[in-house]
Amino acid sequence: MKAAYIGGNSLTLLHSGLDYFRALEAAIAAARQEIFLETYIYASDSTAERVTTALTEAARRGVAVQVLVDGFGARNMAPALRDALRAAGVRFQVYGPDISPLTLRRRRLRRMHRKLCAIDGCIAFAGGINIVDDFDDYSPEHPRYDLAVRVQGPLVTRVRAEMARLWLRVARMHLNRGALRMPPPPAVCPPRGDAEAALVVRDNVRHRADIERAYLTAIAGARTEIVLANAYFFPGRPFRQALIGAARRGVRVVLLLQAVGDHPLQTYAARAFYGVLLEAGVEIHEYHLSALHAKVAVIDGSWATVGSSNVDPFSLLLAREANIVTEHRPFAATLRRALQSAVDDGARPIEPTTWGKRPWLYRIRTWAAYGLVRLMMRMAGYGQVR
């Protein structure tokens, strides 16, 4: 389904959790009517405690607060945080609570991977940032490299409607009558800027390929440059061919990927594609200052996306995802500068000549990881990785 652009919005790029949580907590503190929050991970750390405090304070002053977390991603959320939310009157639901490791059934693997928030119908947040501290064991000195966007304007109505739709779906699935009582939707927000933007989602019914299609359409139309940063990069054949085709027709294609990831199997598997991409002229840079978690792209300095969707089978075939897409040149320019800075200051280029001289043991490890990921997809019932 083609992205439905809505005009009159203000878009603000948020760099890492430092910017994101400051803006999110301020918006929650200013909320007067309602808050919808969706997150894949809801950790048990100082950041999660701050967000919990902000949400509970909002609920106690009469704001209708709805929080939806994923059963797998938020499996380690402290019971004390859940209890605090519920005690304050926050309505709390879990998407896909069945996380038994004894099955690879599709239903268990279909997670809610979105990171969205809509407040009072006039401000929304989207991106790749979970409710979790910005620093981890891999990057104790530098924050996790991630990006989000704050949206103000009429597009927030669309974001809120999508979140309410999923909230009600989960409530019906679990016969949660209390969650079915919804606050009336806020009035459509008046224009706050000049940006046209769209919310593009992926689900397992009507929008199974919308995010991938948005990427492929933009890549097919690229004339000068594609800059793509993605944490978990394991593209199917159409996506690979689109990038290769762009590079061969003279488009500069730049990939910013992980040097070390929190899922080593997937990180190694992604490198199985490096050879064919480098041969076609694609530039590959691995970010090393900290864990890279962003899922963003800029094409020709005009088309841009920020969201939760990786370019891998989990995001493109299984999970519920949400991306903001825009053709607003000022925002695209801001995002491109951020990515260029990350390439210049925090990444190392993969040289084609050096890559071709890798030790055999490293090559075997890479292809073994690739084969194992493909096998896992077949076991889950997805024999063809698109």
URDAWO-V497879 format. One record per residue. N is the residue number from 1. RES is the residue in one letter. NEAR is the number of other C-alpha atoms within 8 Angstrom. Layout:
BEGIN
n=[N;N]
res=[RES;RES]
near=[NEAR;NEAR]
END
This chain:
BEGIN
n=[1;2;3;4;5;6;7;8;9;10;11;12;13;14;15;16;17;18;19;20;21;22;23;24;25;26;27;28;29;30;31;32;33;34;35;36;37;38;39;40;41;42;43;44;45;46;47;48;49;50;51;52;53;54;55;56;57;58;59;60;61;62;63;64;65;66;67;68;69;70;71;72;73;74;75;76;77;78;79;80;81;82;83;84;85;86;87;88;89;90;91;92;93;94;95;96;97;98;99;100;101;102;103;104;105;106;107;108;109;110;111;112;113;114;115;116;117;118;119;120;121;122;123;124;125;126;127;128;129;130;131;132;133;134;135;136;137;138;139;140;141;142;143;144;145;146;147;148;149;150;151;152;153;154;155;156;157;158;159;160;161;162;163;164;165;166;167;168;169;170;171;172;173;174;175;176;177;178;179;180;181;182;183;184;185;186;187;188;189;190;191;192;193;194;195;196;197;198;199;200;201;202;203;204;205;206;207;208;209;210;211;212;213;214;215;216;217;218;219;220;221;222;223;224;225;226;227;228;229;230;231;232;233;234;235;236;237;238;239;240;241;242;243;244;245;246;247;248;249;250;251;252;253;254;255;256;257;258;259;260;261;262;263;264;265;266;267;268;269;270;271;272;273;274;275;276;277;278;279;280;281;282;283;284;285;286;287;288;289;290;291;292;293;294;295;296;297;298;299;300;301;302;303;304;305;306;307;308;309;310;311;312;313;314;315;316;317;318;319;320;321;322;323;324;325;326;327;328;329;330;331;332;333;334;335;336;337;338;339;340;341;342;343;344;345;346;347;348;349;350;351;352;353;354;355;356;357;358;359;360;361;362;363;364;365;366;367;368;369;370;371;372;373;374;375;376;377;378;379;380;381;382;383;384;385;386]
res=[M;K;A;A;Y;I;G;G;N;S;L;T;L;L;H;S;G;L;D;Y;F;R;A;L;E;A;A;I;A;A;A;R;Q;E;I;F;L;E;T;Y;I;Y;A;S;D;S;T;A;E;R;V;T;T;A;L;T;E;A;A;R;R;G;V;A;V;Q;V;L;V;D;G;F;G;A;R;N;M;A;P;A;L;R;D;A;L;R;A;A;G;V;R;F;Q;V;Y;G;P;D;I;S;P;L;T;L;R;R;R;R;L;R;R;M;H;R;K;L;C;A;I;D;G;C;I;A;F;A;G;G;I;N;I;V;D;D;F;D;D;Y;S;P;E;H;P;R;Y;D;L;A;V;R;V;Q;G;P;L;V;T;R;V;R;A;E;M;A;R;L;W;L;R;V;A;R;M;H;L;N;R;G;A;L;R;M;P;P;P;P;A;V;C;P;P;R;G;D;A;E;A;A;L;V;V;R;D;N;V;R;H;R;A;D;I;E;R;A;Y;L;T;A;I;A;G;A;R;T;E;I;V;L;A;N;A;Y;F;F;P;G;R;P;F;R;Q;A;L;I;G;A;A;R;R;G;V;R;V;V;L;L;L;Q;A;V;G;D;H;P;L;Q;T;Y;A;A;R;A;F;Y;G;V;L;L;E;A;G;V;E;I;H;E;Y;H;L;S;A;L;H;A;K;V;A;V;I;D;G;S;W;A;T;V;G;S;S;N;V;D;P;F;S;L;L;L;A;R;E;A;N;I;V;T;E;H;R;P;F;A;A;T;L;R;R;A;L;Q;S;A;V;D;D;G;A;R;P;I;E;P;T;T;W;G;K;R;P;W;L;Y;R;I;R;T;W;A;A;Y;G;L;V;R;L;M;M;R;M;A;G;Y;G;Q;V;R]
near=[4;5;9;7;9;10;11;13;17;12;11;8;11;11;11;14;14;8;9;12;8;9;8;9;10;8;10;12;9;6;12;8;10;12;14;14;12;12;15;14;11;14;12;11;8;7;9;13;10;8;10;11;8;11;12;13;10;14;13;9;6;8;12;10;14;11;11;12;15;17;13;10;10;12;7;8;10;8;6;6;11;10;8;10;14;10;7;10;10;14;10;10;9;10;11;12;8;6;8;6;5;4;6;9;8;9;5;12;9;10;13;13;13;13;17;14;11;15;14;11;14;13;13;14;13;16;17;16;14;9;11;12;11;9;11;8;5;7;12;8;5;8;12;14;11;13;15;16;13;13;13;14;15;15;14;15;11;9;11;11;8;8;11;9;8;8;10;10;8;11;13;10;7;6;6;9;8;5;10;9;6;5;6;4;5;7;5;8;10;7;10;9;10;9;12;12;15;12;14;11;11;14;11;9;5;5;10;10;9;13;12;8;8;10;8;10;8;10;12;8;6;12;8;9;12;14;13;11;12;16;12;13;11;10;11;10;8;8;10;10;8;11;12;12;8;15;13;9;6;8;12;11;13;12;12;14;14;14;9;8;10;5;6;8;8;12;14;12;15;12;9;10;7;9;11;7;13;11;8;9;10;14;12;12;13;12;16;11;8;11;16;13;12;12;17;12;11;15;14;10;11;13;14;16;11;16;15;15;14;12;11;11;13;8;13;15;8;13;15;14;14;16;15;14;12;14;11;12;9;7;11;15;10;9;11;11;8;8;10;8;9;10;12;7;6;10;13;9;8;10;6;9;6;8;9;7;6;8;6;6;6;8;9;8;9;12;10;9;12;13;9;8;11;10;8;8;12;10;9;9;8;8;8;5;9;8]
END
